[in-house]
Amino acid sequence: MKKFDIAGMPAAGHGQREKNVFYQTPEFKMRVISLDPGESISRCDMASHVVFVCMKGEAEVSIGGEKIALSEGLGLVAEPASVSMRTDTGARLLGIQIEKARAGTDPRGL
């Protein structure tokens, strides 16, 4: 078990997003996403499921062309799709990327 202070973690800009990954296993990875007011993240084609939880501020997340507004305390789960996001006011999100199961493996570890 590990405990994280996600709200207090420093976060690099989108260009250095790999620095924001704070936990990773073969099954999933977790990262902090921090957007300044007016900032956006351009389209990214995700090959796996993703979970976004808005911890602070507001962000508009586009999943496969459908726009979803997230504010503090709200989250979403998306199947593999093209993902982008933007904010007018600034936002801090938790992003969890679920890795695809490898052929011949049971995702439950059995």
Rosetta blueprint (number, residue, H / E / L):
1 M L
2 K L
3 K L
4 F L
5 D L
6 I L
7 A L
8 G L
9 M L
10 P L
11 A L
12 A L
13 G L
14 H H
15 G H
16 Q H
17 R H
18 E H
19 K H
20 N H
21 V E
22 F E
23 Y E
24 Q E
25 T L
26 P L
27 E L
28 F E
29 K E
30 M E
31 R E
32 V E
33 I E
34 S E
35 L E
36 D L
37 P L
38 G L
39 E L
40 S E
41 I E
42 S E
43 R E
44 C E
45 D E
46 M L
47 A L
48 S L
49 H L
50 V E
51 V E
52 F E
53 V E
54 C E
55 M E
56 K E
57 G E
58 E E
59 A E
60 E E
61 V E
62 S E
63 I E
64 G L
65 G L
66 E E
67 K E
68 I E
69 A E
70 L E
71 S E
72 E L
73 G L
74 L L
75 G E
76 L E
77 V E
78 A E
79 E L
80 P L
81 A L
82 S E
83 V E
84 S E
85 M E
86 R E
87 T L
88 D L
89 T L
90 G L
91 A E
92 R E
93 L E
94 L E
95 G E
96 I E
97 Q E
98 I E
99 E L
100 K L
101 A L
102 R L
103 A L
104 G L
105 T L
106 D L
107 P L
108 R L
109 G L
110 L L
